[in-house]
């Protein structure tokens, strides 16, 4: 018996890398998998890999960027398996480079896939899950949203996914749908450094997050690198808070920063570093 027996799960961007590993891990726990990828041959290959291993899977190539096509991904899962119990919002792309070298095409591409695509598929899944009375959504974000050299644009899109996770968790509280984020560090089509863990080492956490036991992590972002498991703290207003009557002057702001706030600035980046003054 697997933890996901009799459940139907959509994994976007599942044609290779981490997405493929997530699909295989969920299938190994008994889920029927709707394998989505923009590349039809890759999607079919992963679905065949799952069925060859005795699991249940079907391929549905489509772009998450198109609103109707994204809704069609969810509809295909419901048509094939009668339901959608889980979504792994994994499809993503990366462009690295200095800010002055990033062009309009790069900006549009990353925002469309990494943010709009997550919204498109997620909204369709939420609608279907609300009708059914429950489900699980795993939004894949990245440690890049904490700040990494050359990855400001990519990190910004992944930061949006983390914020979306917090917001959806609030909106869906009490609905029977749990929403969690995953910040993975492993080899994929976007990052294949030999220093990174194999995708298969990351995947078990996704199978867990899709299950009922993960409901207590609603609204959290999980960080996992194959060895270390932790939670990311969501952004919050930092202490101390300096108060003055309304009508602050520039001099008062300057004094508050100089005397109090300046001594409590936070390190930025991943790994954390102190900003250069």
GIPE-V645456 format. One line per field, one symbol per residue. ss: DSSP state (a for helix, b for strand, c for the rest). A space follows every 50 residues. Layout:
ss=???
This chain:
ss=cccccccbbbbcccccaaaaaaaaaaaacccbbbbccccaaaaaaaaaaa aacccbbbbcccccccaaaaaaaaaaaaaaaccccbbbbcccccccccaa accaaaaaaaaaaaaaaaaaaaaaaaaaaaaaccbbbbbbbcaaaacccc caaaaaaaaaaaaaaaaaaaacccccbbbbbbbbccccccccccccccaa aaaaaaaaaccaaaaaacccbbbbccccbbbbccccccccccccccccca aaaaaaaaacaaaacccbccccbcccc
